[in-house]
Amino acid sequence: MLTTKTMKLIALLALTLGLGQQGGAQDFTTPSVPGTELYFIAPADGARVTSPVRIKFGLRGMGVAPAGVEKEGTGHHHLLINVPLPALDENIVADENHIHFGGGQTEALIELPAGQHTLQLLLGDQNHLPHKPAIYSKPITITVTR
C-alpha cells in the first residue's frame, strides 16, 4: 500500500526526471486494446468513507506494467482527484490531483480531507501518455466524513 506521502515522493521524482511534465504530443502513440474497461473496484460511487481511503483499481482487457516498461497491451494507473480528464494527447502531469502509480500498483491508501470528492482513473503507457484511444473510467463521487 502506498501512503499519500509516498505517492507525493513518487510524483516529485517523476517531475524531477521530467516525466509528466513534458507537454505536447509524442512522436508515437501506444494503441489500446479494443473493449478495454477501466473501473473502480472500491469505493463505490456515492460511498461515504473515512480517510485514508482505500482505492482499488479494476482493469479488464489489458494488463498492468510499471512505467518505463514497454509491453504491448499494458499500461499503468493514474488517479485523478477533483479534476477533469487532461488533454489526451499529452503526458499526464504529476501533482496532488494527478497521482501516478508507475510501479504498477492496483490499489492505494489516499489521504483526503472531509467533504465530497470526484475520482477518475486514466490508463497511461510506459511514458505516462494516454493510449489511443484513451482508456479511462467513469468518474465517481465519494464523501469523506472525517
N, C-alpha and C positions, 0 to 999 in steps of 0.2 A: 504494500500500500504506500502511496506517495502522499505526504502531507503537503499543505499549501506552501510551506517554507521550501520544501524540496523542489516542488514544481517551479517556484519563483527562481530558484538557483538554476534549474534546467533552462528556463526561459532566458535568464541572464547569460548563460553560457551560449545558447543559440544566438542571442543578439551579438555577443562578443565575437562569435565565429562568422557573423554575417548571415546566418540562417534566419529566415523570417523577416529580414529587413530589406531584402532585395525586391525592389518594385519592378513592375513591368513583366511582360511575358518572357518565358524561357524560349530557347531555340528548339525545344522539343516539348511534347506533351506525353503524358502517360495515359494510355487508354484504360477505362474502367471496364469491368465485365458486365454485359447487359443483364438486367434483372437484379443487380446487387441491391441489398437493403441494409441501411444503417439505422439503428434504433436504440432507445434506452431500454435496458432490462429493468433498471431501477434508478431512481424512483419513478413512480407512475405520474403521468400528467395529472396535475391538481393535488398532488400529495402535500401533506403538512408534515414537515420534518424538523429535526433539530440539527444544529451544526456541531461537529463537522458532518457533512452529508456524504453518505456512501453512494457513489455513482458507478453503475455497471453499464458498459457499452456492449451493444449487440451488433454483429455484422454477419450477414448471410450472402453468399455468392462470391466473396473474395476472402483473402486471408490477411493476417496482420503480420507485418515485418517492421523492424526498427528503422528509424530514419537513417538514410545513408546506404541502406541495403536495397539494391536494385533487383527485384524478383517479380516477374510477371504475375499479375493478378493479386497484388498485395498493396497495402498502404498502412498508415498509422493514424490514430485518432487525434483530433483537435476538438477541445470543448470550448464552445462559445458561450460566454456568460453575459447576459443583458446587452447583447449587440446583435445587429442583423448579420446575415451572411456577408462576408467580404467579397471583393471582386474575385471572380472565379478563374481569372486568367493571370493572377499574381500570386506570389508567395504569401502564405498565411503568416501574418505578423505574430510575434510572441510578446504578449503583455498580460496584465492581470485579467483581461477579458477574453483572451485567446490563449488557452492553455494547451501546450503541446505535450503529447505522450509519445515522444520519439523513441522511447525504449521498447515500444510495442505493448504497453500496458493496456489492459482491457477493463480496469476499474481503478477508482481512486477515492480518497477521502478529501473533500474540499471544504475549507472554512468559508462560510458565507454569513453575512450579517443578517439579523432578523429582517423579515419582510418578504415581498414577492420577488421572484427571480425567474427569468426566462433562460432556458438552456437549450442548446442545439449542438449536434455533432457534425463535423465535417471531416471527411477522409482526405488525407494528403499523401502524396507519393514520397519517394525517398528524399526529395528536395523540398518538402513542405509546400508543394504546389498541388492544388486540387486536380483530380483526374479529369479526363474528358470523355464523356460528360461527367460533371461533378457528382459525387456521392455525398448526400447529406441527409440528416434525419429531419423529421417534423420537429418543430420547436415544442418544448413542453414548458409549463409554468408550475413552479413549486412555491410553497410558502414556508419560510424558515421561522419557527415560532420562538426560538431563542438561541 
